[in-house]
Amino acid sequence: MSWDKTRNTPSEHKLIGEEPLSIHIEGKPYSVVMRTPGDEVAHAAGFCLAEGIVDTPDDIKSLACCDIIDSNVVTVILDEPRKGKIADILERRGFISQTSCGICGKEIVKDLFQSIQVLSNDTQLDTKAALHCLENLSRHQPLRKKTRASHAAALYSTDLKLLSVAEDVGRHNALDKAIGKLFLDRRLESASLLILSSRVSYELVQKAARARISVIFAVSRPTSLAVELASKLNMTIACLAEDSGLYIFCGEDRLNR
């Protein structure tokens, strides 16, 4: 039904999907994520990288949906040496990641602060070309055009070639999916620029840092905690300015102007 301030008229609208994805590690439930169905294996891989469960694809012995028909459960089996290194992480289970905020429901907020190495300063990007990528993100959002309800994350190389893109009802899910695709293809090290359709939160900075992606451009402004963390990790954050151009919050040395 539509209403145009004068009358109601019948109408049909496409709605974005939202279903739970249960991620099992070593046969035990680790997390339930509310997400848009699709790219389940890549989603789980990106999630595991962000959580510190894995560092490289070699840490994964197997990764697959439990049922071809029902893809709402993904099971991750780790390589034997990796299990011993992350025993403490595997003890932390049983939280639900909501679509609006990927850190909701975790045991303790401070538990989110993982040990992440400071990123190197060897990335240099053409600022105008990178801004063009941000301004044209909607071209890679077919789901948004249909539903007006999805977030997107796109990864680019230093020469600004599109490497990976994903959409989801949750911005953190979209990023996990985009990162997971490159991670499983062993091409993640080629990614230098992350484009986001949303604001930049602390958790998105953490995910990018775990993937060693040093530059983040976003449609909306970052949170203060996101900028604080990005500054400590030697990362770059910028967002669209109201009229034109960018607001650069940290790491401006990587941007050639």
MIPA-51437 format. One record per residue (C-alpha): x, y, z; residue number from 1. Coordinates in nm, 4 decimals. Example, Ala and Ser with C-alpha at 12.3 -4.5 7.8 and 13.67 -1.06 7.14 Angstrom:
<tortors>
TORTOR       c1       c2       c3   n
TORTOR   1.2300  -0.4500   0.7800   1
TORTOR   1.3670  -0.1060   0.7140   2
</tortors>
This chain:
<tortors>
TORTOR       c1       c2       c3   n
TORTOR   0.0000   0.0000   0.0000   1
TORTOR   0.1240   0.3511  -0.0858   2
TORTOR  -0.0002   0.6854   0.0457   3
TORTOR   0.0645   1.0122  -0.1397   4
TORTOR  -0.0842   1.2488   0.1244   5
TORTOR  -0.4263   1.2304  -0.0367   6
TORTOR  -0.5141   0.8662  -0.0875   7
TORTOR  -0.4048   0.5063  -0.0510   8
TORTOR  -0.3173   0.3015  -0.3579   9
TORTOR  -0.2228  -0.0660  -0.3872  10
TORTOR   0.1478  -0.1216  -0.4507  11
TORTOR   0.4130  -0.3903  -0.4305  12
TORTOR   0.7654  -0.3473  -0.2978  13
TORTOR   1.0646  -0.5790  -0.2777  14
TORTOR   1.1993  -0.6283   0.0746  15
TORTOR   1.5499  -0.7312   0.1704  16
TORTOR   1.5944  -1.0725   0.3298  17
TORTOR   1.7109  -1.1163   0.6878  18
TORTOR   1.7811  -1.4589   0.8361  19
TORTOR   2.0100  -1.6039   1.1040  20
TORTOR   2.3422  -1.7555   1.0058  21
TORTOR   2.4881  -1.9862   1.2694  22
TORTOR   2.8661  -2.0140   1.2501  23
TORTOR   3.0019  -2.3308   1.4098  24
TORTOR   3.3696  -2.3688   1.4963  25
TORTOR   3.4975  -2.7223   1.5492  26
TORTOR   3.1408  -2.8520   1.5559  27
TORTOR   3.0227  -2.6134   1.8284  28
TORTOR   2.8102  -2.2979   1.7889  29
TORTOR   3.0263  -1.9858   1.8048  30
TORTOR   2.8031  -1.7049   1.6771  31
TORTOR   2.4630  -1.6327   1.5277  32
TORTOR   2.4639  -1.3467   1.2779  33
TORTOR   2.1504  -1.1820   1.1413  34
TORTOR   2.2249  -1.1313   0.7738  35
TORTOR   2.0928  -1.1273   0.4178  36
TORTOR   2.1203  -1.4786   0.2687  37
TORTOR   2.4024  -1.5292   0.0184  38
TORTOR   2.7822  -1.5710   0.0221  39
TORTOR   2.7599  -1.7785   0.3407  40
TORTOR   3.1034  -1.9399   0.3080  41
TORTOR   3.2764  -1.6104   0.2310  42
TORTOR   3.0815  -1.4471   0.5149  43
TORTOR   3.2039  -1.7064   0.7640  44
TORTOR   3.5622  -1.6757   0.6387  45
TORTOR   3.5621  -1.2972   0.6744  46
TORTOR   3.4017  -1.3241   1.0173  47
TORTOR   3.6646  -1.5734   1.1360  48
TORTOR   3.9457  -1.3480   1.0142  49
TORTOR   3.7965  -1.0472   1.1936  50
TORTOR   3.7529  -1.2462   1.5151  51
TORTOR   4.1143  -1.3653   1.5116  52
TORTOR   4.0075  -1.7270   1.4697  53
TORTOR   4.2203  -1.7509   1.1548  54
TORTOR   4.5068  -1.5495   1.0108  55
TORTOR   4.5521  -1.7214   0.6735  56
TORTOR   4.3484  -1.9602   0.4563  57
TORTOR   4.5904  -2.2349   0.5611  58
TORTOR   4.4428  -2.2168   0.9128  59
TORTOR   4.1187  -2.3599   0.7733  60
TORTOR   4.0940  -2.7347   0.7191  61
TORTOR   3.7378  -2.7167   0.5881  62
TORTOR   3.4645  -2.4566   0.5564  63
TORTOR   3.1191  -2.5371   0.4227  64
TORTOR   2.7450  -2.5055   0.4686  65
TORTOR   2.6034  -2.7965   0.6644  66
TORTOR   2.3198  -2.8534   0.4194  67
TORTOR   2.2950  -2.7657   0.0526  68
TORTOR   1.9246  -2.6896   0.0925  69
TORTOR   1.9498  -2.5031   0.4250  70
TORTOR   2.2522  -2.2716   0.4132  71
TORTOR   2.1841  -2.1088   0.7502  72
TORTOR   2.4582  -2.3078   0.9247  73
TORTOR   2.8257  -2.2909   0.8298  74
TORTOR   3.0827  -2.5174   0.9926  75
TORTOR   3.4503  -2.4260   1.0182  76
TORTOR   3.7102  -2.6916   1.0950  77
TORTOR   4.0538  -2.5580   1.1806  78
TORTOR   4.3980  -2.6883   1.1017  79
TORTOR   4.5361  -2.8737   1.4046  80
TORTOR   4.8187  -2.6269   1.4910  81
TORTOR   4.5722  -2.3376   1.4807  82
TORTOR   4.3429  -2.4860   1.7434  83
TORTOR   4.6049  -2.4625   2.0163  84
TORTOR   4.6868  -2.1015   1.9345  85
TORTOR   4.3309  -1.9755   1.9746  86
TORTOR   4.1945  -2.1888   2.2580  87
TORTOR   4.0991  -1.8748   2.4523  88
TORTOR   3.9030  -1.7341   2.1584  89
TORTOR   3.7102  -2.0571   2.1139  90
TORTOR   3.5983  -2.0343   2.4762  91
TORTOR   3.4019  -1.7210   2.3869  92
TORTOR   3.0768  -1.8373   2.2330  93
TORTOR   2.7047  -1.7800   2.2355  94
TORTOR   2.6513  -1.4210   2.1276  95
TORTOR   2.4163  -1.2871   1.8624  96
TORTOR   2.5320  -1.0276   1.6114  97
TORTOR   2.2422  -0.8001   1.5179  98
TORTOR   2.2099  -0.6341   1.1789  99
TORTOR   2.2457  -0.2834   1.3211 100
TORTOR   2.5560  -0.3438   1.5296 101
TORTOR   2.7964  -0.6301   1.4987 102
TORTOR   2.9289  -0.5969   1.8555 103
TORTOR   2.5937  -0.6355   2.0324 104
TORTOR   2.5751  -0.9131   2.2891 105
TORTOR   2.9421  -0.9927   2.3304 106
TORTOR   3.0556  -1.0815   2.6793 107
TORTOR   3.2662  -0.7762   2.7544 108
TORTOR   3.3339  -0.4696   2.5406 109
TORTOR   3.7039  -0.4745   2.6251 110
TORTOR   3.7203  -0.8292   2.4925 111
TORTOR   3.6782  -0.6795   2.1460 112
TORTOR   4.0185  -0.5118   2.1589 113
TORTOR   4.2311  -0.7645   1.9792 114
TORTOR   4.6024  -0.7494   1.9285 115
TORTOR   4.6383  -0.5892   1.5859 116
TORTOR   4.9695  -0.4808   1.4386 117
TORTOR   5.0073  -0.1213   1.3238 118
TORTOR   4.9683  -0.0985   0.9474 119
TORTOR   5.2582   0.0023   0.7255 120
TORTOR   5.2654   0.3351   0.5443 121
TORTOR   5.3480   0.2040   0.1963 122
TORTOR   5.0047   0.2611   0.0363 123
TORTOR   4.9613   0.5703  -0.1807 124
TORTOR   4.6301   0.6436  -0.3528 125
TORTOR   4.5151   0.8943  -0.6117 126
TORTOR   4.2637   1.0910  -0.4057 127
TORTOR   4.0446   1.2056  -0.6952 128
TORTOR   4.0243   0.8553  -0.8399 129
TORTOR   3.9470   0.7055  -0.4983 130
TORTOR   3.6751   0.9670  -0.4439 131
TORTOR   3.5266   0.8659  -0.7793 132
TORTOR   3.5044   0.5069  -0.6515 133
TORTOR   3.3173   0.6272  -0.3436 134
TORTOR   3.0797   0.8466  -0.5413 135
TORTOR   2.9970   0.5576  -0.7750 136
TORTOR   2.9465   0.2872  -0.5122 137
TORTOR   2.5749   0.2694  -0.5917 138
TORTOR   2.6601   0.1216  -0.9324 139
TORTOR   2.7655  -0.1929  -0.7504 140
TORTOR   2.4516  -0.2141  -0.5338 141
TORTOR   2.1798  -0.3959  -0.7305 142
TORTOR   2.0137  -0.5093  -0.4077 143
TORTOR   1.9886  -0.1517  -0.2861 144
TORTOR   1.8216  -0.0481  -0.6121 145
TORTOR   1.5574  -0.3176  -0.5605 146
TORTOR   1.4998  -0.2805  -0.1860 147
TORTOR   1.6515   0.0532  -0.0773 148
TORTOR   1.7668  -0.1307   0.2338 149
TORTOR   2.1156  -0.2757   0.1855 150
TORTOR   2.4643  -0.1697   0.2864 151
TORTOR   2.7667  -0.2334   0.0678 152
TORTOR   3.1407  -0.2827   0.1077 153
TORTOR   3.3782  -0.2692  -0.1883 154
TORTOR   3.7503  -0.3443  -0.1931 155
TORTOR   3.9931  -0.1882  -0.4394 156
TORTOR   4.3599  -0.2366  -0.5240 157
TORTOR   4.6167   0.0422  -0.5029 158
TORTOR   4.5572   0.1200  -0.8711 159
TORTOR   4.1837   0.1298  -0.7877 160
TORTOR   4.0687  -0.1844  -0.9634 161
TORTOR   3.7561  -0.3327  -0.8062 162
TORTOR   3.8499  -0.6610  -0.6377 163
TORTOR   3.5436  -0.7540  -0.4348 164
TORTOR   3.2028  -0.6164  -0.3427 165
TORTOR   2.9175  -0.7401  -0.1260 166
TORTOR   2.5774  -0.6208  -0.0066 167
TORTOR   2.3880  -0.7078   0.3092 168
TORTOR   2.1259  -0.5703   0.5443 169
TORTOR   2.4103  -0.5237   0.7960 170
TORTOR   2.7148  -0.3137   0.7133 171
TORTOR   2.9470  -0.5413   0.9124 172
TORTOR   2.8127  -0.8445   0.7258 173
TORTOR   2.8753  -0.6797   0.3890 174
TORTOR   3.2352  -0.6174   0.4918 175
TORTOR   3.2876  -0.9729   0.6160 176
TORTOR   3.1540  -1.1052   0.2856 177
TORTOR   3.3707  -0.8770   0.0710 178
TORTOR   3.6828  -0.9577   0.2730 179
TORTOR   3.6013  -1.3286   0.2891 180
TORTOR   3.5848  -1.3607  -0.0887 181
TORTOR   3.9384  -1.2277  -0.1324 182
TORTOR   4.0660  -1.4143   0.1724 183
TORTOR   3.9557  -1.7523   0.0367 184
TORTOR   4.0966  -1.6643  -0.3077 185
TORTOR   4.4289  -1.5673  -0.1454 186
TORTOR   4.4053  -1.2188  -0.2966 187
TORTOR   4.3371  -1.0164   0.0163 188
TORTOR   4.6861  -0.8672   0.0228 189
TORTOR   4.5988  -0.6859  -0.3026 190
TORTOR   4.3288  -0.4790  -0.1291 191
TORTOR   4.4279  -0.1281  -0.0189 192
TORTOR   4.1048   0.0729  -0.0217 193
TORTOR   3.7733  -0.0065   0.1464 194
TORTOR   3.4600   0.1780   0.0325 195
TORTOR   3.1602   0.1716   0.2685 196
TORTOR   2.8005   0.2807   0.2150 197
TORTOR   2.7633   0.3509   0.5863 198
TORTOR   2.9275   0.5365   0.8692 199
TORTOR   3.2602   0.3972   0.9938 200
TORTOR   3.2261   0.2341   1.3342 201
TORTOR   3.4940   0.0961   1.5629 202
TORTOR   3.4154  -0.2590   1.4564 203
TORTOR   3.4528  -0.1844   1.0854 204
TORTOR   3.7949  -0.0330   1.1504 205
TORTOR   3.8886  -0.3469   1.3417 206
TORTOR   3.7754  -0.5715   1.0574 207
TORTOR   3.9681  -0.3673   0.8002 208
TORTOR   4.2789  -0.3689   1.0181 209
TORTOR   4.2638  -0.7459   1.0609 210
TORTOR   4.2498  -0.7692   0.6803 211
TORTOR   4.5456  -0.5252   0.6557 212
TORTOR   4.3419  -0.2719   0.4563 213
TORTOR   4.4834   0.0684   0.5410 214
TORTOR   4.2429   0.3168   0.3772 215
TORTOR   3.8690   0.3524   0.4416 216
TORTOR   3.6401   0.5873   0.2471 217
TORTOR   3.2772   0.6057   0.3583 218
TORTOR   2.9560   0.7827   0.2678 219
TORTOR   2.8951   0.8994   0.6261 220
TORTOR   3.1191   1.0325   0.9006 221
TORTOR   3.3057   0.7953   1.1347 222
TORTOR   3.2525   0.7646   1.5069 223
TORTOR   3.5067   0.9210   1.7416 224
TORTOR   3.6167   0.5762   1.8602 225
TORTOR   3.6694   0.4640   1.5010 226
TORTOR   3.9015   0.7574   1.4346 227
TORTOR   4.0856   0.7002   1.7620 228
TORTOR   4.1489   0.3355   1.6801 229
TORTOR   4.2395   0.4057   1.3165 230
TORTOR   4.4905   0.6700   1.4253 231
TORTOR   4.6571   0.4274   1.6657 232
TORTOR   4.6781   0.1644   1.3921 233
TORTOR   4.8151   0.4113   1.1336 234
TORTOR   4.5085   0.3893   0.9096 235
TORTOR   4.3348   0.6447   0.6878 236
TORTOR   3.9677   0.7403   0.7235 237
TORTOR   3.7778   0.9834   0.5006 238
TORTOR   3.4138   1.0448   0.4139 239
TORTOR   3.2112   1.2434   0.1643 240
TORTOR   3.1865   1.6148   0.2352 241
TORTOR   2.8435   1.7770   0.2212 242
TORTOR   2.9052   1.9774  -0.0962 243
TORTOR   3.1950   1.8054  -0.2703 244
TORTOR   3.5249   1.6410  -0.1912 245
TORTOR   3.6232   1.4643   0.1277 246
TORTOR   3.6643   1.5098   0.4988 247
TORTOR   3.9901   1.3387   0.5984 248
TORTOR   4.0080   1.2436   0.9658 249
TORTOR   4.3423   1.0637   0.9902 250
TORTOR   4.6198   0.9183   0.7752 251
TORTOR   4.6168   1.1926   0.5121 252
TORTOR   4.9765   1.1105   0.4073 253
TORTOR   4.8487   0.8146   0.2035 254
TORTOR   4.6373   1.0377  -0.0206 255
TORTOR   4.8060   1.2043  -0.3177 256
TORTOR   4.6348   1.5348  -0.3948 257
</tortors>
